[in-house]
Each structure stands twice: as C-alpha cells, then as structure tokens.
Amino acid sequence: MELTYLVDGTIDAVSTTALLKQLENAHPTAPRIIVICDNARYYKGKSVADYFRP
C-alpha cells in the first residue's frame, strides 16, 4: 500500500479533484482505486461529481 497526499492551503472540491487526478496519475494501470472519505460537503460538490462522469 502507498500513501498519496496533496498539500494545499484549503480542502475543498478543487483540491479534492486535484488529489483524485494525482491518484490516477500515480496508478495509471490500476483497475480500481479505493478512496475513503468522511462526510464533508466538498466531496459531494458538482465539480467532484463531474470528475467521475465520462
């Protein structure tokens, strides 16, 4: 297992999307990447949801 993190001034939908992109770039051949999140509002934001849409 490998820890991936992002240092940012704030935690919001924009930084969450950046972290998701960083995870995908770090593991381009992974069939699945599992991310465990708490119930923060920024995880439910439109920009994060749009990231997962093709």
Summary of the structure (lengths in Angstrom):
residues: 54
radius of gyration: 11.3
end to end distance: 27.4
largest distance: 30.9
contacts: 94
relative contact order: 0.21
helix: 46%
strand: 0%
